Structure formats: C-alpha cells, structure tokens
Amino acid sequence: MSSPISYLLAALLSLLLFNFHGSKAHFVPSTNCPIYNCGNDLKFHYPFWKIEDSTAGQYCGYPGFGLNCSESGEPILSLPNNDSYHVKDINFIDSTITLVDIDVFDQQCPRARHSISVGTLPLDYSPLDVNLSFYFNCTSFPDPVVPPIICLGIWGTKMSYVFTEGEQSDGFEWSESCEENVVVTVMKSKELHIDKLTGAFGGVMKQGFVLNWTTAKECASCESGGGLCGYNPTKADEFLCFCKYSDGLCEKKGPKLSRRLKVVLGLCSVIGTIAVMCFIFFIWRRRNRNRYGPSSYASRIIYSKSYSRSDTEKGSAYTGVHVFTYNELEQATNYFDSSKELGSGGFGRVYYGKVRDGRAVAVKRLYETNCRRVEQFLNEIEILARLRHRNLVLLYGCTSRHSRELLLVYEYVPNGTLADHLHGGKAKPGALPWHTRINIAVETGSALSYLHASEIIHRDVKTTNILLDNNFCVKVADFGLSRLFPTDVTHVSTAPQGTPGYVDPDYNQCYQLTMKSDVYSFGVVLVELISSLPAVDITRHRQEINLSNMAINKIQKHALHELVNPSLGYESDFKVRKMINAVAELAFRCLQNETDMRPSMVDVENELKRIQSDDFSKEKAEEIDISADDVVLLKSGPLPPSPDSVTINWVSMSSTPNDSTA
C-alpha cells in the first residue's frame, strides 16, 4: 500500500529539484554562455569557452577550459605543461573530452616530447586510457629483448623503446641506461600488445586519449544554486556566477529571503504536499480496492519465495555482484528519463546512467516482476556473475530482491550494436572495412566458444546483441535467455525462443536446444558481416526474406559476388576476396539444417583465426570454392520456409530487447 506514496513522493521531489536546480541534461545556454564553433563540425559550450571571445571582459566556463582555434578551424586546448592538443571530440553526456597532441597530429613516427599532465584542472584520466612509456637513447637492452623504435633513429649503440604500462622489464634500470623517459596517455587498442606496439605506436597516439571532467571546486556553490560559473580576466580573474536561464548575474536577482521566512515557507510546502498525497492515496485506495485478483496474488507469493528475507542490502553482494539501491539507480538515470533510453525490447527498457563512483552504466529495467521475470533476472545474474571474458559484457550489479523493480546494471558500451553499423543508423559505405569485420567475427566467436566451454548456451545470438566499443572491440550481451547446459545430456527440450531469422530450424521443429543452435545463429551473423543485410527483410523476394535462405541459394549457384557488400572490395582486392570466400564457406557449414552437420563453436573460432592470420598471397593461394560435397549436405534437407504471413509477424515481435545492453 505504500507503493503509490513512494511513487508520488519521488515524482514531487524530482519536480522540486527540477524547479530549483534545473535539468543539466536539457540545458540550453543563455546569451552569457553561448555555443561556440571554430569552423569544423565540433560545437562546444559551457564549461568550455572560446578564448578569443573573452576580450569582452568576461567569460562563462571553467578556468583552464578556454579553447583557441587553429588556422585549419579546429579547437585547441592547452594543458598546464604548456602542451597544446587538438580537441577531437567533446561528449557533454558522459562529460568526456578526447585530445590529440599537436606534435603527433601529422607525424608517421612521432617523438613524444613531454609527459602528459592535467595539473590542478578538474580533469581526470578515463578507464578507456592506458599509458605508454617511452625510453629514449638507451645504452642497455631490455631482457627479454624487444624491438627498438627504428624510425626514431639509432645513435651508435643508443636505441629507443616504447612499452605499454606494466610491460617494462623489472630487471632493467631505465633511469641509469636511458637519457629520457616520457609517459604518454593513449586510448586502449588491440595494437598496444608489445609485439605490435613498436610499429603501431604512431597510429595509436594519433587516436588521442580521453579525459573526464568534474565540477570545478570554486564553481560548486554557484552550480548547486542554479548558476553557471564565470570569470572576468580583466579584474584579476574576478569570480562571476551567471544565471542559467536568463541574462545577468545571479547576485542581482533581488533581495534574499530571511532564514526564518525560508523555514516557514519550507514547512508550509511540506504540509501542503503531505495533504495532497493523502488525498490522492485515498482516491487511489477506493478505486483499486479489488485490483489484486487471485492470479496477481499468486505472482506476489512466488516473487516473495524467490527472495528470502536473509538477503543482503545496500553495499553487499548477491551471487558475487554488487547490490545497488533502487534510489541510486533512479538518480543515475535522472528518474529513468526517456532522453536517456538506449533501447527497448521484449524484456524491458535500457537506460544510460552514471553511478556515484563516476562509472557510465547501462541499466536494464524489466517490465514486470512476475514469476517468469524473476526467473530471468536470477538466471542472468547467476550466469554473468561467474563469467569473465574480454568479449563478454560485464555485469556491475543489480538491485536487491526487496527492491520495487528488478534492475540489472551493466558496463556501458558506447559505440552501439553491430546491427547499427551494418544496416542501422550508423551504417555508412566503407565505414566498416573487411579487416574490422573479420576481427568482429573472431572476437564474437571467441566469446561464444568460451560460453560453450562453460556449459552455457547463449540462445539468442544476433547482431543487436553484439556491442562495439569505440575501437570496434566486441562485447557480447544479453544472457536473459541463456540456459546452463547439463553435462550429461546431448540436448535440452524447451519451447523455441529467440529472434526470427536466427532461430535454428532443427530446434524450431524438434524443440531440442543444443550448442549447435548458437552455431546456426552465428552463421547468420557471418552472412550479415559479408552482406551488410538484415537477417529478415519482408521487402526482399519471398524466398530471400530470410537472409540464411538467400545466402545458401547464392552459394549453391556460385553467385557469392551478388551477396557481398560492394564497399568491401571483393572484386578489386585479391586477399579480401579469398577471405570472404573462406568465411562464406564457414557460414555455409554453420547454416546446415541438420545439427550434426554443423561444426562446433571452438572449430568455428579456430577457423576464423586461421582465415584472419593467413596471408592469402596471390602466388600460393588457390581459389576457395564451396565443394560439391558441401552442396549435397544442404540438399539433404529442405530449406526452412519463409511465408510472408509468418515473417511479417516475426518482424513485429522479438523475444529479446533490441538495445545496446540487452
């Protein structure tokens, strides 16, 4: 019965906070805090400001956050070490800024000049960053021996080296044998491995690094009172506090209320709020007295039994993951603001948020708290809590079993889904080259192989569940439909679930779920990587509505070139053609109707790694064609039908969320 009061109180508090403090997410700067541009597409505003516009006698923003404009029209930030950096990107949602050292911007073999330092500015390094240590003009050699940086020159017996943070040789005294040590921050990348770094550090440095900004100490009181921090540099950096939604200074808004009057007005407001809440609750109670019937009551009993009263509360762990309070996640998502929604699907909605320790998170909010939802909630926690793989999305925590709603908290993966980049809103010709696609295939295969080795079937492999970070590294997500696979049986009998276009036809007919069901779904993903086409499209020909049918028909007719996305260079690049042919052959094997004819996931992973590493040189490579024997394998069973009436229903309903975390 206290639930409606809690909701009303939360709504009233959020309304009061909005009225008194404004909404940071929807802030539109006043004329005192304009939006700036240096000539390129990057626009910036508070807390950043344009230095050349501060000559008017004042500026609105943080000290040290002033940006100059280069002759080429790019914003430039100077850090306390007097180094200048190109501003590559500013994310006002995540409060992050991406910088590239001007000294390395157009250099193939950049010479790091200074260690990066943010000084006393309200800036901090991001978890996306890692440090590179450069050692110049060294007279000794590291043990074990690593390649020197040849492009920087060799002066007699003196050589230079670069290491990723933590990879330096413990037994080597750099300070005694090297003339200079410079520490440079860069974004994490697959090129940072010691075997690749020496030849790739220039490209990595040109990608820049990410800094997080926090509220400037001297601006905290101004911003907490609804103002925007500013300064007058002509008067010895005189502090100013601008009003957020009007021109002028906040100090000039009129006489302040006395402390006693503020207390009286506050008490009156509280009493009035309580009276309104009681009246609304009384009306709600009368209208909903018979709301809970037997089925709903039974659902509550099941939910109660699923959560024993011995459960831990805030700050503790449940099955190895952190327990967040509902209020904390409510505040992190701005009370589940629709503008922060990342996606939605059959299980619930997913919201972007930032928890108290500063981490960006994705919060999955399940639609209901009935028996089935509780089972899925517990299942996902049980599975994710014990898995650790660099290509699986990380579960940060969940709400307590006593929470009013079931919430799961994941790491936020910022670059959307593979589906977005193949045939969604982020798809652009040539933006996802073949070497990136084959790497995505390898990393996804590695994650699924790891799941199968852990006796877990993913059960919903698809491109919307393959998330990508800013370096296009894979994070496989959504284990809500996963099932722990008993080691003493060959399959699990269960009603078919999954997403149309990816469902194993053998599983769909026989209700027998095996690890080979994931292999079939991954085969569809491989075809999507080759073609950039969605798994289901009702605008295509009737026999090609399902992408798997289209791919099999093209392969059987030796017309693979009609399926491949033209931007991949299939016709012009010999190596790309050989690799795509090999991946198509592998996808063909994965898409066999009969389960036993498909390879295991570990075999798929190994084959993808072989394809990626093979140089396919023109002299020794032979044309890779799908053999007649393979074609006969497929002909042993009929192709899965795709009637228009069924497919239309498939497109409108999905068993799992189509979002960035789900």
N, C-alpha and C positions, 0 to 999 in steps of 0.2 A: 504493500500500500504506500510505501514511501517513495516508490519509483517516480510517480508523476511530480512529487515535490522536488526530487533531486533534479529532474529534467528542467522544471521551471526555474529552480534556483540557478542552475548552470546557464540557462538562457538569459536570465535577468543580469547575472554577473557579467556575462560576455557583452551584453548591451551596455552596461555601465562602463566597462573597460573600454569599449569602442568609443563611447561618447567622450570619456575623459582623456583617453590616450591616443585615439585614432587607430587606424589599421595600417601597419607597416607594409603589408603585402600589396595594398592598393594605393600607396602614397603617390600623389601627383605633386611634384614640386611647385611651390609658388614662384612668383616672379623673382623673389630673392634667391631662389635655389633653382636655376634654370637647367635645362637639358643641353649638354654640350656635344660637339662633334668636331673632329679635326679634318674631316674631308672623306674618310673612308666610311664603311658601314657601321662602325662601332660607335654607339652613343653612350654617354655616361652622365651621371648626375650625383647628387649627394650620396655618400660623404666625399665623393671626388669632385674636383673643381678645376677650371681651366685657368692657368697662371696668368695668361695674357689679359684675361678679363678682370683680374683683381686690381687693376690700376685705378678702378673707380673708387677705391678707398676701403673696400670690404669684400669678403668672400664668404660663401656658405659651404662649409665642409670641414673635414678634419685637417689639422696641421700635418704637413708632410704628405698629404694626399693630392697635392696640386699636380696637374699634368701639363706638360708642354706639348706642342705639336711639331712634328718633324716636317721637313720640306716636302716629303712624299705624302703627307697627310695622315700620319699615324701618331696616336698619343704616346707620350714618353713619360715614364715615372723614374725619378731619381731616388735611390735608397741612400741611407746615411753614409755608406762607404764611398759616396760620390760616383758610383757607377750608374749608368743610365740603362734603362730597359724598355724595349718595345712592349706595349700593352697589347697582348694578343686577344684577350677576352676578359670581360667582367660579367660575373653571374650574380645578379642582385638578389636572387632567391637563395642561393647557397652561401652568399657573402664570400665569394672567392674571386681572385684576380690571377690571370695567367700571364707570366712575364717571360721575355726572351732577351738575353744580354745583347746589347747593340754590337759589342765586339765580335760576336759569333754569328750575327744575323745572316751575313752573306759569305761566310768562310767555310770552305770544304774541310779544312783541318784547323779548327780554331785553337788558339793558345789562351787558356784560361789565365786571366790577369789578376783577379782578386777573389778571395773567398767571399761568398755572399753573406751579408749581414743586414738584418732589419732594424738593428739598433733599438730605440725606445718606441718606435711606431707600434700602433695596435695591430700588428701583423704577426702571423704565426704560420709555420710550415704545415702543409696538408698531409694527411695519410697517403695521398697519391704520390708524394715525393720520396726521393731517395738521394743520398749524397754520393758524388763521385770524388775520389781523392786523386789529384794529380801530383806526381813527384817528378820534378824537372832536374836534368843534368846530374844523374846518379852515377857514382863510380863503382858501385857494387851491384850484384844481380840478386833478384829475389829467388827464394828457394821454396817451392818448386819454381822453375824458370817459366816466365810468362813473356809473350812477345812485347817488345818496346814499341813506342809510337814513332814509327819510321818517318812519317810525313813532317814531324817537327824538327827533324834533323838529328844527326849523330855527331857530337863534337869529340873526336878522338875516342876515348873509352867512356864518354859520358852519354847516357841514354835517359829517356823519359818514359814514365809508365803511368797508367791510369787503372784504378781499381774501383769497383763498387763497394759501398760501405760494408765493412765486416769481412772483406775478402783479402785484406792485406796479410802478408806473411808475418806470423807472430815472432819468428826468429830473426827478422831483418830490421836493423836500426836505421830507419829512413832519415832521422834527424842528423845522423853522422855521415851518411853517404850521399845525400841529395842536397842540392843548393836551395831548393824551394819546394814548399808544399802548399797547394791551393785546393780548397774544398768548394765544389760547385754543386748546387742542388738542381736536379732534373726530375721530370716525371718518370714513374716506373714504366718499364718497357721490356719486352722479351729480348731486346738487343743488349740488355745490361749484363748478360751472362759473360763471365770472364773470357770464354772462348771467342765471343763475338765483339766484345766491347772495344778492343783496340782499333778495329776498323770501322766501328759504327758510332763512336762517341760523338763525332761531329753532328750527325743527324739527330742523335738523342738530345744534344744541347740545343739544337735549333727548334726542338719541340717546346722548349721552355720548362717552367716549373710553376706550381700553384701555391698561392698564399691565401690563408683565411684572414679576414679582418674581423675585429671585435669592436665594441663600443669604446671610443677613446675615453680615458679616465676623466678628463676635465669636461667631457660632454655628457656624462651620465645623468647628472641632475637636470640639465636642460632637456634632454630627450625624454626622461621619465615624466617631466611636466608637460609634455606635448610640444616641445620646441625642437628646433634644428640648430645645431652648433655652427658658429661662425666666428670670424676674426676680422679685425681691422689692422692690416700690416703697417699702415702709416702712423699708428699710435702705439708702437712697441707691442704689437700683437695683442691689442685690446680684445678681450673676450666678448662675444655677442651671442645672443640667443634669439633666433628668428622664430616667429610664429609659423606653424606648419601650413595652415590653410588660409593665411591672409598675409598681406604685406606688413612690414614693420617689425619692431622688436617686441618680444613678449612682455618685457618690463613696462611697456607703455600701454598695457591693456586696461588700465583703470585701477582704482583703489582696491587693495586686498581686503578680504573679509577677516574679521577678528577671529581668534581661535575659538572663543565661546560661541560665536554665531555659527562657525563651521560645525561644532559639535552638535548644536541644536538642530541644524538642518540635516545633519547626518542621521540623528535619531529619528527625526520625522520621516526621513526617506525609508529607513529600515522598518519602522512601524507600518507605514503605508504599504510597503512591499509584502510584509507578512500578511496583512489583511487581504490584499488582492490574492495572494497564494492560497489562503484558506478558503476564500470564496470559490476560486477555480477548482480546488480539490473537492469541495462539497458538491459542485455540479458534476464533476467527473465521477465521483463515487456513486451518485444517484443514477447516472446514465449507464454505468458499466458494472452494476452490481452483479449481473448474471453473465458477465463477459466470459469467464473461465468455465468452459464445459468440461466433461469427463476427459476428452482426449488431451486438452491442454493441461489439465491437472496431472494426467499420467506422464506427459512430457516433462513437467516440472519434477516429478518424483524421480524419473530416470536421470535427469540432469543432476539432481541432488545426490543420487547414489554414485554418479560418475565422479563426484568431487567429495572426498571425505573431509571432515572438519579438522583433520590433523594437518591439513595443507599449510604451507608456509605463506607468509605475507610479504610485504614490500621488502626489497633488498635481498631476498633469499633466492634460492634456485629451485626450479621444478624440473626434474629429469635432466639436470645439468645445464639448464639455461636460466638466464636472469628473469625475474618476475617484475614487470612494470606495473605501476598503478594505473587504473583507468584515467584518473585525472591528469597524470603526467602525459599520457599519450594524447589525451584530448587537447591539452595545451600545445603539445608538439605539432599537432596538425591544425592549429587555430580552430579548434572545435569542429574538426572534420569539414573544413571549408571546401566547397565544391571547386574552387580555383586550384586546390592542391591535389585534386583527384588525378591519379596516374592511369587508372583503368578500372574496368569492372567486368564481371562475368557471372557464371552460374553460382559461384560460392559467395561472392561478396564484392566489395569495392576496396581499392588500394589507394592510399593517400601518402603524399610526400610529407615528411616531418623532420624536425630536428630535436633530439632529446637533450636533456640538461647538460650532458658532458660534451655537447657540440657535434656529435655524430649525425650525419644525414641518414635517415632511415626511410623505409617503405613500410607502412602499417596496413596489414590486411584486416579488414573489418568484415567478419562473416555476417550474412544476412539474418540468420536465425540462431536460436540456442536450443533447438530440439535435439532429439537423440542422435540423429544422423550427423548433424553439425558437430556435436560434441565428440562423436567418434572420429570424424575427420580432423578435428582440432587436436585431439590427443595423438592420433596417428602421425600427423605431420611433425609434431613436437618430438615424438619418440624416434622417428626416423632421422630428422635433421640434427637432433642433439648429439648423435653418436657418429655423424659423418664429417670428415674433414678432407676436402679436396679443393685444389685451387680453382677448379672449373665448376664447382657447385656453389649456389648462392648460400650465404652464411646467415643462419638464424641467430639474431641477437637476443631474443627473448619473447615473452608472451605475457598476457595478463594473468592474474590469479584466477583460480577456479571459482572464487567467490565474486568475481567481477560481474558487473551488469551486462557486459558484452564480451564475446570471445575475440581477442585481438592477437595477431602474430606480428612480430617486429623483425624485419629483415634488413640486411645491408642494402643501401640504395645503389642501384647500378644505373649510371646517369645517361647512357647513350641509347636507350630504347631497346627494342627487340630485333632479332634477325629479320622477322617479318616486316618491320618498319623499313629496314634498309633494302630489302629485296623487292617488295611490291607495295609498300605503305607510304606514309607521309614523308619519310626521309630518303626514299629511293630516287637516285639521280644517275643518269648514264655515266658509267665509268667511275662512280664514286666508291664502288666495292670491287676492286680488281680481283683477278683469279687467285693471286698468291694470298690475299686476305681470306678469300672464301675457302681455300683448301685448308688454311690454318684453323678456321672456324670449324670445319668438318673434323679435323684431327682432335681439337680440344673437346668438342661435343662427344665424339666417340670415346675419348679417354674418360670423360665423366660418367657416361653410361656403362662403360666397361667396369669402372670402379663400383658403381651401384650393383651390377650383377655379381661381382666378386664378393660383395657384402650381402648377397642373397636378397636383393631388393629389386623389384620390377618398378620402373618409373610409371608406366601405364598411360602416360599422356605426352609422349614426345612430339613436339611440333615447334615450328619456328617462332611462335609467340611465347614459348616457354624457354627460349634461348636468348638470354640477355647479353648485351655487349657493353663493355666499359669504354672509356674514351680512347683506349688503344686497341679496340676491337678484340679484346680478350673475352672469352666465353664464360658466362655464369649460367648454368642450367638451373631452372627454377620449377616450382610448383610440384610438390610431392603430396598434395592433398588426396590424390587418387592412388598413391603408391601402396603396395602391399608387401609385407615381409613374406618371402617365399620359403616354405618349408623345405629343408634339405633332403627329406626322404621321399619326396613325390616328384613326378615329372611335370605336373601342371596344377593349376588351381581352377576349380569350377566356379564361375561367378557370372552374373549378368553383364553383358558388354557395356563398358563405359569408355569414354574417350571423346575425341573430336572427329567429326566427319572428314573423310579424306585421308586420315592417318590410321584408322582402325584396321587391325589385322583381319583379313577376310576369314581366315580359319577360326579365329577367336569369335568373330561375329556369327558364324554358323554353328560352331560346336560349344561355345561358352567355355572354352578351355584356354585360360591365360597362362602363357609361358614367357620366358625371357626372350624368345624369338618374336613375340608380339612387339617388343620395343625395337627389335631389329627391322621389322617391316616399317614401322613408323619412321625410323631413322633413314630408311631407303627413300621415303617420300621427301624428307629434308634434303637429302643429297640431290634429288632431282630439282628441288626448288633452288638450291645453290647453283646448279648448272643453268637453269632456265630463267630464273627470277620470276616465275609464275606462281600464283597461289595454289594450294592443294585442291581447292574446289572453286570452280567458277562457272555459274549457270549460263553465262553468255557464250561459253565455248560450245562447239559441236557436241551433240548428245553423247557420243562415245568418248569424248575427251573432257567431259565435265570434271571427272576425277583425274588429277594430274598423273597418278600412277598408271591409269589406263593409257593416257596419251604417251607417256614415256615408253611403256612396253611396246606399244604399236610402232613408234618411231624407231626404236632399237631393232625390232624384228624386221622392219622394212629397210634397214641400213640407211635411215634418214635422220641420224642424230643431229646433223647440222641444222635441221629445221627446228630443233628443240632448244639448242644452245642460245643464250642471250648474246646478241650481236656485239655488245660492248666488251666482251671478254677476249676478243682477238682470236677466236677459234680458227678462222680462215687464214689469218696472217702470221700467227705465231706458232711455229712448229712444236715447241715444248708445251705450250698451253694446250694445243690440240691433243697431244699424246696424253697429258694428264687428265683432261676432261674425258677422253675415251676410256681411260682406266677407271675413273670414278663412275662413269656411266655403267661400265660392266659390273662394278661392285654393287651399284644401286639395283641393277637388274637382278642380281643374285639375292639381294635383301628383299625384293618385292615378289618372290616366288609365292604362289598361293599355298603350296604345301609347306608346313612349318619345318619339316625335316630337311628340306632342300635349301634352307637359308643358313648362312654362316653364323657362328657365334659372334657376340659383340667384341670379344677380345680379338678374334680373327679380323673383324672389320677394322678395328683400331690399328692393328699391325699393318694391314694392307694400305690404309690411308697414310700411315707414316712412311711406308715404302714408296708410295707414289709421290709423296711430298719430297723425299730425300733423293729420289732417282733423278739424275741429270738429263735423262732422255736425249742424249746427244744425237745429232742427226746421223752421225756415222754408224753408231752401233744399235740405235733403236729401230725396232721393226714396228710396222703399223699394228696397233692393238684393235682387233675387231672381236666382236662377240661371236663365239663359235656356234656352229650349227647345233652342237650338242646342247649348249645353253638354251637355244631357242626351243629345242624339243622339250626341255624341262618345263618351260612355261606352258607349252601346248598340252601338257599332261592334265591340266585342269582349266576350266572355263574362266574367263576374265570376270571379276566382280561386276555386277550390273550397276548402272547409274541412271535409273529412270528419272526423268525431270521432276516428277511429283515428289519423289523421295528426297532428291538432292535439294530442292527448294526448302523443304523442312529442315534439312541439315544445316543450311546456311543460316537460318534464323535462330537455331538453337545450338548452344555449345555447352558441354558438361563442365567446362572449366573456364576460369576467368581469362579474358584476353587482355592482359595488362603487363606492366613492367616488373612485377614481382611475382605474380601468381604462377 
